[in-house]
């Protein structure tokens, strides 16, 4: 019974990390939810040693899923096109596309 609960807790951390990495793969903004998710997972256990291992496990699962998604993307589009895909996906968020105003400047001038 205790072993089943442990597997369920690990799979919940893995699934939470998967969904967060999937959202982060599409847009960079959901990365801010990583800290509340770690705090929520840490609050489910009592000892400090388990809290640290929970946070490290979630971070590890997040990195694993993020790298897996990027690797699958590289396989699908090819290594030569990966840079252009990254610029199209994340470039606007970081302001790399300087030809058009980004959302921050539009918000600033509309207010």
N, C-alpha and C positions, 0 to 999 in steps of 0.2 A: 504494500500500500504506500509506504514512504517512497519507494523507488519510482512508482508511477507518478506521484506528485512532483518529484524532482525532474522527471522527464517532461512533464507538462510545463513546469516553470522554465526549463531551458528552451523548450520549443516556443513558448510565448515570447521570450527574449529574442529568439532567432526570427520569428515572424514579424515582430515589431521592427527589428532592424531591417528586415527585407522590405517592408512597406515604406519605411523611412528612406532607405536607399533608392527604392523605385521612384519615390516622389522627388528625391534630390537629383536623380538621373534626368528627370524631365525638366526640373527647374531647381535653382540653387537655394531658393528661399526656405524650403522646409527644413533645412539643416538646423534652424533655430529651435526646432522641436526635439533635438537630441538631448539637450540638458533636462527638460521636463520629463522625458521618457526615462532617462537614467535615474532621476530622483524618484519617479514612480516605482521603478523596479527595485530600487534600493529600499523603499519603504515597506516592501512586502516581506523582507527578512529582518531578523532581530539582531544577529551578531555582526560586529564590525568587519570581521573577516569575510563573511558572506556578502556584505554590502560592497566591499571592494571587488570581490570576485564577480559579482553581478554587473557592476559598472564596466569592468574589464571585458567580461563576456559580451555584453551588449556592444561595446566599442569594437571588439574583434569581429563580431558578426556583421556589424555595419560596414567595416572595411572589407570584409570578405565579400559581401553582397555587392558593394560598390565596385570593387575590382572585377568581380564576375560580370556585372552588367557592362562595364567598359570593355572587357575582353570580348564579350559576345558582340558588342557594337563594332569592335575592330574586325571581328570575323565576318560580320555581315557587309560592312561597307569597304573593307580593305584598309590597310595601314596608310595608303596614300591619301585617301579621302577623309581619314579620321580627324585631321586638323580642321578641315573646312566644316565638318559636322560639329565639332566643339565650338568653333567660332559662331556658327549659326544658332547653336543651342544656348551657350553661355555668354557669348560675346555681347549681346544686348544688355544682359544683366550687369556686366562689368563696365559697360560704356566703351567697349572696343570699337563699336560701329559709330564713328564720329560724324558720319554724313547726315544723320538724322538725330533730332533731340531725343534724349531718353525720358523715361517717365518722371524722374526726379526734376528735371528742368521744366517739363510741362506742368507739373504740379506747382512748382515755384512761381511760374509766370501766370498761372490761372488764379492763384490766390492773391 
